[in-house]
């Protein structure tokens, strides 16, 4: 029996957020400082303990100098692979 598709979609999002942060060369603590949030906030989102709303996603990506449009386009490509399975 496979994993729940919604779980897999959330996992893809979390992995992409973490990868973008790492590509930006930032630790969770450094990103949290930029966002004015505690490090635990970044950690909990990357672990999936919290879901991110749009405004939080926008701020997160802006702090990483990542376009929301390019991120969502890449995310949709990956999610469509899950949907096609």
MOBELJO-V925845 format. One record per residue. RES is the residue in three letters. SS is DSSP state (helix for helix, strand for strand, loop for the rest). BURIAL is 1 if it has 16 or more other ideal C-beta (glycine too) atoms within 10 Angstrom, else 0. D_LAST is the distance of its C-alpha to the last C-alpha in whole Angstrom. Layout:
res->RES ss->SS burial->BURIAL d_last->D_LAST
res->RES ss->SS burial->BURIAL d_last->D_LAST
This chain:
res->UNK ss->loop burial->0 d_last->13
res->UNK ss->loop burial->0 d_last->10
res->UNK ss->loop burial->0 d_last->12
res->UNK ss->loop burial->0 d_last->12
res->UNK ss->helix burial->0 d_last->9
res->UNK ss->helix burial->0 d_last->13
res->UNK ss->helix burial->0 d_last->14
res->UNK ss->helix burial->1 d_last->11
res->UNK ss->helix burial->0 d_last->12
res->UNK ss->helix burial->0 d_last->16
res->UNK ss->helix burial->0 d_last->16
res->UNK ss->helix burial->1 d_last->15
res->UNK ss->helix burial->1 d_last->17
res->UNK ss->helix burial->1 d_last->20
res->UNK ss->helix burial->0 d_last->19
res->UNK ss->helix burial->0 d_last->20
res->UNK ss->helix burial->1 d_last->23
res->UNK ss->helix burial->1 d_last->24
res->UNK ss->helix burial->0 d_last->24
res->UNK ss->helix burial->1 d_last->25
res->UNK ss->helix burial->1 d_last->28
res->UNK ss->helix burial->0 d_last->29
res->UNK ss->helix burial->0 d_last->29
res->UNK ss->loop burial->0 d_last->31
res->UNK ss->loop burial->0 d_last->33
res->UNK ss->loop burial->1 d_last->34
res->UNK ss->loop burial->0 d_last->34
res->UNK ss->helix burial->1 d_last->33
res->UNK ss->helix burial->0 d_last->36
res->UNK ss->helix burial->0 d_last->37
res->UNK ss->helix burial->1 d_last->34
res->UNK ss->helix burial->1 d_last->35
res->UNK ss->helix burial->0 d_last->39
res->UNK ss->helix burial->0 d_last->38
res->UNK ss->helix burial->0 d_last->36
res->UNK ss->loop burial->0 d_last->39
res->UNK ss->loop burial->1 d_last->37
res->UNK ss->loop burial->0 d_last->37
res->UNK ss->helix burial->0 d_last->35
res->UNK ss->helix burial->0 d_last->34
res->UNK ss->helix burial->1 d_last->32
res->UNK ss->helix burial->1 d_last->30
res->UNK ss->helix burial->0 d_last->29
res->UNK ss->helix burial->0 d_last->28
res->UNK ss->helix burial->1 d_last->26
res->UNK ss->helix burial->1 d_last->24
res->UNK ss->helix burial->0 d_last->24
res->UNK ss->loop burial->0 d_last->23
res->UNK ss->loop burial->0 d_last->26
res->UNK ss->loop burial->0 d_last->26
res->UNK ss->loop burial->0 d_last->24
res->UNK ss->loop burial->1 d_last->25
res->UNK ss->loop burial->0 d_last->26
res->UNK ss->helix burial->0 d_last->27
res->UNK ss->helix burial->0 d_last->30
res->UNK ss->helix burial->0 d_last->30
res->UNK ss->helix burial->1 d_last->27
res->UNK ss->helix burial->0 d_last->29
res->UNK ss->helix burial->0 d_last->32
res->UNK ss->helix burial->1 d_last->30
res->UNK ss->helix burial->1 d_last->28
res->UNK ss->helix burial->0 d_last->32
res->UNK ss->helix burial->1 d_last->33
res->UNK ss->loop burial->1 d_last->31
res->UNK ss->loop burial->0 d_last->32
res->UNK ss->loop burial->1 d_last->29
res->UNK ss->loop burial->0 d_last->28
res->UNK ss->helix burial->0 d_last->26
res->UNK ss->helix burial->0 d_last->25
res->UNK ss->helix burial->0 d_last->24
res->UNK ss->helix burial->1 d_last->22
res->UNK ss->helix burial->0 d_last->20
res->UNK ss->helix burial->0 d_last->19
res->UNK ss->helix burial->0 d_last->18
res->UNK ss->helix burial->1 d_last->16
res->UNK ss->helix burial->0 d_last->14
res->UNK ss->helix burial->0 d_last->13
res->UNK ss->helix burial->0 d_last->12
res->UNK ss->helix burial->1 d_last->10
res->UNK ss->helix burial->0 d_last->9
res->UNK ss->helix burial->0 d_last->7
res->UNK ss->helix burial->0 d_last->5
res->UNK ss->helix burial->0 d_last->6
res->UNK ss->helix burial->0 d_last->4
res->UNK ss->loop burial->0 d_last->0
